[in-house]
Every structure is written in C-alpha cells, then in structure tokens.
C-alpha cells in the first residue's frame, strides 16, 4: 500500500526558489554587493527553500536522490547560523546555477501541481 505524500514542502521549495530566481534576475555578484535589499531578499528566499526541504520526510528524500537534499538544507543552516561566512559569490552561484536546476527537478516530481 502506497502512503500519500504531502507535497506542501516540495511546492514551497519550488515557489521560493522561483521567487529567488525572479528577484535575482540577472544580477552579478557585484550587484549583490551594492543592492542590500536584493541581497537580503535572496538570502531569505534561499533560506526558506532549505527550511522547506528540511520538512520533507526522510523516506521521500531517500526515494528522490536526484535532489541534493543535504546541500539545500546545509545552505539554509549556513545562511541562518554562519551568516558572516557566506560570500556574495556563493549566494550568486546558488541562485544563478543551482536553483534553476532544483526547480526543474521539483517540476519533474510535482508536474503541474
């Protein structure tokens, strides 16, 4: 018997990742250095993606190893607790390179949900 999975946290991950990508636009790491509002908005959104990921049941995470769960949750923890250790370049690369791929992976799981 298959147990129904609550996709709420997955939908939240996708939503906040899309929001971060939208706020980010095509900003460079230098622009993040000078636009404090964009920088903090992106930090919050990326942190929220990781928080939502931490709420996905471990069994579901194990069934979907294509999602880099440890990295996503780890980034949340680094932003929350190591706030002074995250460079603008890391934040830039997270949004520019990794979140679009994550959104694609979540789209494959969630479909049009």
Secondary structure, DSSP 8 states (H G I E B T S, - for coil): -------HHHHHHHHHHHHHHHHHTT--HHHHHH-HHHHHHHHHHHHHHHHHHHTS-HHHHHH-TTS-HHHHHHHHHHHHH-GGG--HHHHHHIIIIIHHHHHHHHHHHHTT-
